[in-house]
Amino acid sequence: METDGQQNTPFIQVSGLQSIKTKIIFFALLATIIPSLTLGILSYVQNRKLLRNKIANELYNTTTQTAGEVEFWLKARLYDLKVFSSSYIVSENLQRVLGKQQDNIERLVALDRVKAYLQSVRQKFTDYPELILVNMIGESLVSSGTETPVVNLPDQWFQQLEEGKPVIGTPYWDPSLKRRVVVLAEEIKSPDNKRLGILATKTDLASLVNILKRKASGNADEIYLTDAKGNLIATSASSFDRSSRSVLAAKTLTTGTGFSRLPVEYDSHRGQTVVGLGAIIPSTDWAVVAEMEKSGAYADIVRLGTWTILIVCVLLMAMGLFAYLLGHSIVKPLQRLSGEAGKVASGDLKVDLPVHGNTEVSYLTQVFNHMVASLRRGQEEISQAHEALIEKNRELHRISITDSLTGIFNRKHVMDLFDMEFIRTQRYGIPFSVLIADLDHFKEVNDTYGHLAGDSVLRSIAKAMVESVRACDHVGRYGGEEFVVVLPNTEIDGAMEMAERIRQTIRRVTFNNDGEEFSMTISMGVAVCQEDDKSVETILKRADDALYRAKADGRDQVIGP
């Protein structure tokens, strides 16, 4: 049968849902957040869609209506110009100016009559700051102004007349008039339908700006008019940079595609992120673009999203508080017991809960107290046994690495240390050396004074060697009267010096056996780890060979490589 801990899923174990209170709170929050978020998201998506459609309709109606009014404005100006150009004063006097039979005086009189006519027209129609009479080769003959007439006709004006299209120039800033104007032109024909010239006018764009401002006051932040390259002609704003270009209009007009009916998000000529829509003005290469700042256009939907989140948060807080109070009232009798159980689980067995009442929790508390008392007794017994085991293990470890006679490292342990130094040298390049020492004529001591005396000598020699080396050096009994000394981080010169120190120390040690004193000498072989060494046995063999030479050369000396 599975325990409760085995039945808990990994999610419950991670999130801590074992608590009854947590489960109640989690369920209450889940029951609140799912429907609230679902309804909130559906409402947000639907309202965003409606708002986008509303913005699209507003911008579309604004651009189409503005385009229609701009087209009507152009047609009205072109119609006025056609009326002006069809006047017999213009055509009759232009014929005289162009006639070959007329003398200069008659031509000047004819030009003065035309000038007087153009000035009278200009006084009556304020939208035309200047009217200019131009011949068919593009030369200005006379104007309503006082200065030398200058007119900027479009490059294809003659071809436009041939095709029956209205002549509409590119809007520009006229420095003499100190206003933004556009050149419109209409042909002048004689009574026999012969083309004599054109009547051009510099038309003030102020009335066009008024149209844009009036249209922008309701449904757009800014409405502006652009030419075929996207350059701004006029805008509903108070001012604009004359070099400004509309990204939306330039992209649409240069590619020859029509404007979409869906709003487009882009960076405007003022560097703001806007929502815009455009419309092409019929019979021209101009376009109208209406823009709304994105943050302002979607302010309502942002506000709706904020309120939705706020309402959901309030509901979550309310339901969370309610669930908390409910859970607290259910689990309060168990909280103290679970807290003390946590102390026991962490190792604190100094727990003794008071028992109140005669309920299921009271019975559970009694059982819990009995269990803790049993655990305390068991812990004390285990602690005593554990301390004894640690001490026994410590003693066994000491015995396993120590020579029983001399008290220094035994052969196995000193060889393990030898292997570790060899590995460290191979990995890091740290040098180390090894000494093999053998007592001279030790067999005579055993034969003369007995084995007990020999054992005493070995113990004294081992003690003297340990006292002669550094704390980081390792001294061990290799076997019989032979000793091994491992010298970490030691080159051959240091090893030879250490060996000589040990030899001199041994010579100064005196031994006493039943009042008879004697001394001992020792022979030593030294070897250092080399780069081409493949194992510790190679190093040990070199040291052993050196020891053999020291024995052969008369003992009581140190031989190196």
C-alpha positions in Angstrom: 0.0 0.0 0.0 1.4 3.4 -1.0 2.0 6.1 1.6 0.7 9.6 1.4 4.1 10.9 0.4 4.2 8.4 -2.4 0.8 9.5 -3.7 1.7 13.2 -3.9 2.5 14.2 -7.5 5.7 16.0 -8.3 3.7 19.3 -8.8 2.2 19.1 -5.4 5.6 18.4 -3.8 7.2 21.3 -5.5 4.4 23.9 -5.0 3.7 22.9 -1.4 0.1 22.0 -2.0 0.1 19.4 0.8 -1.4 22.0 3.1 -5.1 22.0 3.3 -5.2 25.8 3.6 -3.0 26.1 0.5 -5.3 23.8 -1.4 -8.4 25.8 -0.4 -6.7 29.1 -1.4 -5.4 27.6 -4.7 -8.8 26.3 -5.6 -10.5 29.6 -4.8 -8.0 31.6 -6.8 -8.2 29.2 -9.7 -12.0 29.3 -9.7 -11.8 33.1 -9.8 -9.0 33.7 -12.2 -10.0 31.3 -15.0 -13.5 32.8 -15.7 -12.3 36.3 -14.9 -9.4 36.2 -17.3 -11.4 34.4 -19.9 -14.1 37.0 -19.9 -11.6 39.8 -19.7 -9.6 38.5 -22.6 -12.7 38.0 -24.8 -13.9 41.5 -23.9 -10.5 43.0 -24.5 -10.2 41.3 -27.9 -13.7 42.2 -29.0 -13.4 45.8 -27.9 -10.0 46.1 -29.6 -11.5 44.8 -32.8 -14.4 47.2 -32.6 -12.1 50.1 -31.8 -9.8 49.3 -34.8 -12.9 49.2 -37.0 -14.0 52.5 -35.6 -10.6 54.0 -36.2 -10.5 52.6 -39.7 -13.9 54.0 -40.6 -13.1 57.4 -39.1 -9.8 57.7 -40.9 -11.3 56.3 -44.2 -14.3 58.7 -44.1 -12.0 61.6 -43.2 -9.5 60.9 -46.0 -12.2 60.3 -48.7 -14.2 63.4 -47.7 -11.0 65.5 -47.5 -9.9 64.2 -50.9 -13.3 65.1 -52.3 -13.2 68.6 -50.9 -9.6 69.1 -52.2 -10.6 67.9 -55.6 -13.6 70.2 -55.5 -11.3 73.1 -54.5 -9.0 72.4 -57.4 -11.9 72.1 -59.9 -13.3 75.4 -58.6 -9.9 77.1 -59.1 -9.5 75.6 -62.5 -13.0 76.6 -63.5 -12.3 80.2 -62.3 -9.1 80.2 -64.3 -11.0 78.9 -67.4 -13.5 81.8 -67.0 -10.6 84.3 -66.7 -8.8 82.9 -69.7 -11.9 82.9 -71.9 -12.4 86.6 -71.5 -12.3 88.5 -74.9 -10.0 91.0 -73.2 -7.4 88.4 -72.8 -7.8 86.6 -76.1 -8.2 89.7 -78.2 -5.3 91.6 -76.7 -3.1 88.5 -76.8 -3.7 88.2 -80.5 -2.6 91.8 -80.9 0.6 91.1 -78.9 1.4 88.1 -81.0 0.3 89.7 -84.3 3.1 90.4 -86.8 1.4 93.4 -88.2 1.2 95.3 -84.9 3.8 97.8 -83.9 5.4 98.0 -80.5 3.1 100.7 -79.3 0.0 98.6 -80.0 1.6 95.6 -78.3 2.3 97.7 -75.2 -1.2 99.1 -75.1 -2.6 95.5 -75.5 -0.4 94.3 -72.6 -1.5 97.2 -70.4 -5.1 96.2 -71.0 -4.5 92.6 -70.1 -2.5 93.7 -67.0 -5.4 96.0 -65.9 -7.8 93.1 -66.4 -5.6 90.7 -64.4 -5.3 93.2 -61.6 -9.0 93.7 -61.4 -9.5 89.9 -61.2 -6.9 89.7 -58.5 -8.7 92.3 -56.4 -12.0 90.4 -56.6 -10.5 86.9 -56.0 -8.1 86.9 -53.1 -7.1 83.3 -53.6 -5.1 84.2 -56.6 -2.2 86.4 -55.4 -0.8 86.6 -59.0 -2.1 85.9 -62.5 0.4 85.6 -65.3 0.0 85.6 -69.1 2.4 83.1 -70.8 2.9 82.4 -74.5 3.2 78.9 -75.9 6.9 78.7 -75.5 6.7 79.4 -71.8 7.7 83.1 -71.7 5.9 85.3 -69.2 4.4 88.3 -71.0 2.5 90.2 -68.3 1.2 89.6 -64.8 -1.1 91.2 -62.2 1.9 92.0 -60.0 4.3 94.9 -60.1 7.5 92.9 -60.4 8.8 91.0 -63.5 6.5 88.0 -63.8 8.1 84.6 -63.0 6.1 81.4 -63.1 7.2 77.8 -62.3 5.3 75.7 -64.8 5.5 71.9 -64.6 7.9 70.3 -67.1 5.1 68.5 -68.9 2.7 71.4 -69.1 2.5 71.5 -72.9 1.9 67.7 -73.0 -0.8 68.0 -70.4 -2.6 70.7 -72.5 -2.3 68.4 -75.6 -3.9 65.5 -73.6 -6.7 67.8 -72.3 -5.5 67.5 -68.7 -5.4 70.4 -66.2 -2.0 72.0 -65.7 -1.2 71.6 -62.0 2.3 72.5 -60.8 4.2 71.4 -57.8 3.4 73.5 -54.7 6.3 75.7 -53.5 7.2 78.6 -51.2 7.1 81.9 -53.2 9.6 84.3 -51.6 8.0 87.4 -53.4 4.5 86.6 -52.2 5.8 85.1 -48.9 3.3 82.3 -49.0 3.0 78.7 -50.2 1.4 78.6 -53.6 0.6 76.2 -56.5 0.7 77.1 -60.1 -2.5 76.3 -62.1 -2.8 77.1 -65.8 -5.5 77.1 -68.5 -5.1 77.6 -72.2 -6.2 80.7 -74.1 -7.8 80.2 -77.5 -8.8 82.6 -80.3 -12.4 82.8 -81.6 -11.3 80.4 -84.4 -10.2 77.9 -81.7 -6.5 78.5 -82.2 -4.3 78.1 -79.1 -2.7 81.5 -78.3 -1.1 80.9 -74.9 -1.9 80.1 -71.3 -3.2 82.0 -68.3 -1.3 80.8 -65.2 -2.1 81.7 -61.6 -0.2 81.4 -58.4 -3.0 80.0 -56.2 -2.8 80.5 -52.4 -2.9 77.3 -50.4 -4.3 79.0 -47.3 -7.9 78.1 -48.1 -6.7 74.5 -48.7 -5.1 74.5 -45.2 -8.4 75.7 -43.8 -10.1 72.7 -45.3 -7.5 70.3 -43.8 -7.8 72.0 -40.3 -11.6 71.7 -40.4 -11.5 68.0 -41.3 -8.8 67.3 -38.7 -10.7 68.9 -35.8 -13.1 65.9 -35.5 -11.5 62.6 -36.3 -7.7 63.0 -36.8 -4.7 64.5 -35.1 -3.3 65.7 -38.4 -4.3 65.7 -42.0 -1.9 66.7 -44.7 -1.6 66.8 -48.5 1.4 65.3 -50.3 2.7 65.3 -53.9 3.6 62.2 -55.9 6.9 61.8 -54.0 5.3 62.0 -50.6 6.5 65.6 -50.0 4.1 67.6 -47.8 2.1 70.3 -49.6 -0.1 71.5 -46.8 -1.1 70.3 -43.3 -3.7 70.9 -40.7 -0.9 71.4 -38.1 0.3 74.9 -37.2 3.7 74.4 -38.9 5.8 71.7 -40.6 9.2 71.3 -42.1 9.2 72.0 -45.8 11.5 69.0 -46.4 9.1 66.6 -44.5 7.9 63.5 -46.3 5.1 61.1 -45.6 6.3 57.5 -45.3 2.9 56.1 -46.0 2.2 58.3 -49.1 5.7 58.0 -50.5 5.6 54.2 -50.3 2.1 54.0 -51.8 2.4 56.6 -54.6 5.9 55.5 -55.8 4.9 51.9 -56.1 1.7 52.8 -57.9 -0.5 50.8 -55.5 -3.6 52.1 -53.9 -4.1 52.9 -50.2 -5.4 50.1 -48.0 -8.6 50.6 -46.2 -7.1 49.3 -43.0 -5.0 51.6 -40.8 -1.3 51.3 -41.0 1.1 51.8 -38.0 4.3 53.7 -38.8 6.6 56.6 -37.7 5.3 59.9 -38.9 7.3 62.8 -40.3 7.3 64.2 -36.8 8.9 61.1 -35.4 5.8 59.8 -33.6 4.3 56.4 -33.9 0.9 56.9 -35.6 -2.0 55.1 -37.2 -2.7 56.5 -40.6 -4.7 56.0 -43.8 -4.5 57.8 -47.2 -6.6 58.5 -50.3 -5.5 59.6 -53.8 -7.1 62.8 -55.1 -8.7 61.9 -58.5 -7.3 63.6 -61.7 -4.1 64.5 -59.7 -1.0 62.8 -58.4 -1.7 64.2 -54.9 -2.8 62.3 -51.9 -4.5 63.0 -48.6 -3.2 61.3 -45.4 -5.0 61.4 -42.1 -3.0 60.3 -38.9 -3.8 59.6 -35.3 -1.2 59.2 -32.6 -1.2 55.5 -31.7 -1.2 56.1 -27.9 -4.2 58.4 -28.3 -6.0 56.2 -30.8 -5.8 53.1 -28.6 -6.2 55.0 -25.3 -9.7 53.5 -24.7 -8.6 49.9 -25.2 -5.5 50.5 -23.0 -7.9 51.9 -20.3 -10.2 48.9 -20.8 -7.3 46.5 -20.4 -6.2 48.3 -17.2 -9.6 48.2 -15.7 -9.9 44.5 -16.6 -6.6 43.7 -14.9 -7.6 45.8 -11.9 -11.0 44.1 -11.5 -9.3 40.6 -11.8 -6.8 41.6 -9.2 -9.5 42.9 -6.8 -11.4 39.6 -7.3 -8.3 37.6 -6.6 -7.5 39.6 -3.5 -11.1 39.2 -2.2 -11.3 35.5 -3.0 -7.8 34.9 -1.6 -8.7 36.6 1.7 -11.9 34.6 1.9 -10.1 31.4 1.2 -7.4 32.3 3.7 -9.8 32.9 6.5 -11.7 29.7 5.6 -8.5 27.6 5.5 -7.3 29.2 8.7 -10.4 28.2 10.6 -10.1 24.6 9.4 -6.4 24.0 9.9 -5.8 26.1 13.0 -6.0 23.1 15.5 -3.4 21.3 13.3 -0.9 24.2 12.9 0.8 23.8 16.3 1.1 20.1 15.9 2.5 20.4 12.3 5.0 23.1 13.5 6.3 20.9 16.3 6.5 18.0 13.9 8.7 20.1 11.7 11.0 20.7 14.6 11.2 17.0 15.2 11.9 16.4 11.5 14.8 18.9 11.7 16.3 17.0 14.6 14.9 18.9 17.6 13.5 16.3 20.0 12.9 18.7 22.9 9.2 18.8 22.2 6.4 18.1 24.6 3.0 19.4 23.5 0.3 20.1 26.1 -2.9 18.0 25.6 -6.2 20.0 25.6 -9.6 18.5 25.4 -10.7 15.0 24.3 -10.8 15.3 20.5 -9.1 13.5 17.6 -6.3 16.1 17.7 -5.8 15.6 21.4 -5.4 11.8 20.9 -3.0 12.6 18.0 -1.0 14.9 20.3 -0.6 12.1 22.9 0.6 9.7 20.3 3.0 12.4 19.0 4.4 13.0 22.5 5.0 9.3 23.0 6.7 9.0 19.6 9.0 11.9 20.4 9.9 10.4 23.8 10.8 7.1 22.1 12.8 9.0 19.5 14.7 10.8 22.2 15.7 7.6 23.9 16.7 6.0 20.6 18.7 9.1 19.6 20.7 9.0 22.8 21.5 5.3 22.3 22.4 5.9 18.6 24.6 8.9 19.5 26.6 6.9 22.1 27.0 4.1 19.6 28.0 6.5 16.8 30.7 8.2 18.9 32.2 4.8 19.8 32.1 3.8 16.1 33.8 7.0 15.1 36.6 6.4 17.6 37.0 2.8 16.5 37.1 3.9 12.8 39.7 6.5 13.7 41.8 3.9 15.5 41.5 1.4 12.6 42.5 4.1 10.2 45.6 4.9 12.2 46.5 1.2 12.5 46.0 0.7 8.8 48.5 3.4 7.8 51.0 3.1 10.7 53.9 0.7 11.2 53.2 -1.2 14.4 56.8 -1.2 15.6 58.1 2.3 14.8 54.8 4.3 14.8 55.6 5.9 11.4 53.8 5.3 8.1 53.8 1.7 7.0 54.9 0.6 3.5 51.5 0.6 1.9 50.6 4.2 3.0 54.0 5.7 2.2 53.7 4.1 -1.3 50.2 5.6 -1.7 51.7 9.0 -0.8 54.5 8.3 -3.3 51.9 7.7 -6.0 50.0 10.9 -5.2 53.2 13.0 -5.5 54.0 11.3 -8.8 50.5 12.1 -10.2 50.8 15.7 -9.0 54.2 16.0 -10.7 52.8 14.7 -14.0 49.9 17.1 -13.9 51.4 20.3 -12.6 55.2 19.8 -13.1 56.0 20.1 -9.4 59.3 18.3 -8.6 59.7 15.8 -5.8 62.4 13.4 -4.6 62.6 10.1 -2.7 65.2 8.8 -0.2 65.8 5.1 0.6 67.7 4.6 3.8 69.2 1.4 5.3 70.8 0.9 8.7 74.4 -0.3 8.4 75.2 -3.6 10.1 71.8 -3.8 11.8 72.0 -7.6 11.8 74.9 -7.4 14.2 72.8 -5.4 16.7 70.2 -8.2 16.7 72.9 -10.9 17.0 74.8 -9.0 19.7 72.1 -7.4 21.9 69.0 -9.3 20.9 65.9 -8.5 18.9 64.3 -6.4 21.6 67.3 -4.1 21.4 67.0 -4.1 17.7 63.4 -3.1 17.9 64.3 -0.2 20.2 66.9 0.9 17.7 64.4 0.9 14.9 62.0 3.0 17.0 64.7 5.5 17.9 65.9 5.8 14.3 62.3 6.3 13.0 61.8 9.1 15.6 65.1 10.8 14.7 64.2 10.7 11.0 60.7 12.2 11.6 62.3 15.0 13.6 64.9 15.7 10.9 62.5 16.3 8.0 59.9 19.0 7.2 56.2 18.8 8.2 55.2 18.2 4.6 57.7 15.3 4.1 56.5 11.7 4.5 58.6 9.1 6.4 57.7 5.5 6.2 59.2 2.0 7.0 59.9 0.2 3.8 60.7 -3.1 5.4 63.1 -4.5 8.0 65.7 -1.8 8.7 64.9 0.1 5.4 63.1 3.4 5.4 61.6 5.6 2.7 61.3 9.4 2.7 59.2 11.2 0.1 60.1 14.9 -0.3 57.4 17.0 -2.1 58.4 20.0 -4.1 62.1 19.2 -3.7 64.8 19.2 -6.4 67.9 16.9 -6.2 70.1 19.5 -4.4 67.5 19.9 -1.6 67.1 16.1 -1.4 70.8 15.6 -1.1 71.0 18.2 1.6 68.0 16.6 3.5 69.6 13.1 3.2 72.9 14.4 4.6 71.1 16.0 7.5 69.3 12.8 8.3 72.6 10.9 8.1 74.3 13.3 10.5 71.4 13.1 12.9 71.5 9.3 13.0 75.3 9.4 13.7 74.7 11.5 16.8 72.0 9.2 18.3 73.4 6.9 21.0 71.8 3.7 22.2 72.2 2.0 25.6 71.8 -1.7 26.3 72.4 -2.7 29.9 74.9 0.1 30.4 76.7 -0.5 27.1 76.4 2.4 24.7 76.7 2.1 20.9 75.8 4.2 17.8 74.5 3.4 14.3 75.2 4.7 10.8 72.9 4.8 7.8 73.4 4.6 4.1 71.0 6.5 1.8 70.1 6.5 -1.9 68.5 9.6 -3.5 66.5 9.9 -6.7 64.4 12.7 -8.2 61.3 12.4 -10.4 62.2 13.0 -14.1 60.0 14.0 -17.1 60.4 10.6 -18.8 59.5 8.6 -15.7 56.5 6.4 -16.4 55.9 5.0 -12.9 57.0 5.3 -9.3 58.9 2.0 -9.7 61.3 3.6 -12.0 62.1 6.4 -9.5 62.3 3.8 -6.7 64.7 1.7 -8.6 67.1 4.6 -9.2 67.0 5.4 -5.5 67.6 1.7 -4.6 70.5 1.5 -7.1 72.0 4.6 -5.4 71.6 2.9 -2.0 73.3 -0.2 -3.3 76.3 1.9 -4.4 76.4 3.6 -1.0 76.6 0.2 0.6 79.2 -1.0 -1.8 81.4 2.1 -1.3 81.7 1.6 2.4 78.3 2.6 3.9 77.5 5.7 6.1 77.1 7.9 3.1 74.6 9.5 0.7 74.6 8.7 -3.0 72.5 10.6 -5.5 71.8 10.1 -9.1 
